[in-house]
Amino acid sequence: MRAKELVSVIIPTLNEEGNIERLLRSIFIQVYRPIEVIIVDGGSRDNTLEIIWKFVEKYSNEDFVVRALPEYGVCRSPANAKNIGFANARGDYVLFLTLTT
């Protein structure tokens, strides 16, 4: 039997403390596994990263991995964050999600 292919979900963030946990939970409850979620943060000054780390501690396992990466440099944008996420993705398939407030 062939193993399922890894799906990488890439999410650029910036000050998304009001939305990130709900999005991560909605990905977590999906039936398909394995999934890796790559969050590329553009320098959030709220509690976005703390919420992500608490979620990682509680829900990450070998079939559901959440990683947070920083977006460095002067050219910070959702497009740049997506490129960083894509460069670090290990999945056979890639899905880009964008939070909107």
N, C-alpha and C positions, 0 to 999 in steps of 0.2 A: 504494500500500500504506500502510495506517495504522500509525503508530509505536506501539509498546507504551506503555502508561501507566506512569508512575512509581509505585512502591510505597514508602511511607515506613514504616520500622520504628522504633518508639520504645521505648527501653529506659531506665527509671529505674535508677540505680545508687547504691550507698553501700558502700564497702569491699568490692568484688567482685574483688579481684586474683586470686583462685583460680578464678574462673568466666568472666570477661569475654572472655578470648582465645578460649576454646573456643566461646562463643556467637557471637562475631564470625566465627570460621572457619566455623561451621556455616551462617551466613547467606551468607558469601562463596562457598561451594561450590555454592549453589543455581544452577540454570541460568537462571532468569528474570532479565532485566535490562530496564530500569534500576531500581536500588534505592538509596535513601538511608537510612542508619542514623543516627538522632538519639539520642545518649546524653545524658541529663540527670542530672548528678551532684550528689548532695546534700551534697557536702563530704567526699569520701573522704579518709581520712588514711593510706591504704596506697598501694600502687603502681598502683591502678586507672587513673588518668589517664595515667601513663607507659606502661602497656601499650597503652592506646587510641592514644596518639600514635605509638608504634612501629608499630602495625598500620596506622594511617593512612598513614604514610610508605611502607610496603611495598606496600599493596594498593589504596589509593584510586586511582580513575581516573574518567573521565567517566561511566561506566555504574554505578559502585559508589562512592558517596560516603559517608564517615563524618564526622559532625560531633559534637563534644562541647560541651554547653552547661552552664553552672553553674545550680544552683538556689539562688537568693538568698532572703533573708527569714527570718522566724521560723516560718512555717508550712510546714516542709519535710515532705513525705510522698510516697509513691509516686503518689498521686492528683494532687498538685500538680505533680510532675515530668511526669506524663503530659499534663497541661494545657499545660505549657510546651512540651513536645515537639510536641503537636498544633498549638499556635499558630505554631510554626516549620516545620511540615511543608509540603512543596510537592507531595506526591504526590496522585495521583487516588484512591489507596487507602491506608489507614493500618492498620498492624498493631502492637499493643502486646505486648511481651514483658516478662516479669518473671523475674528471676533469683531462685532460691531455694536456700538452702544447707542 
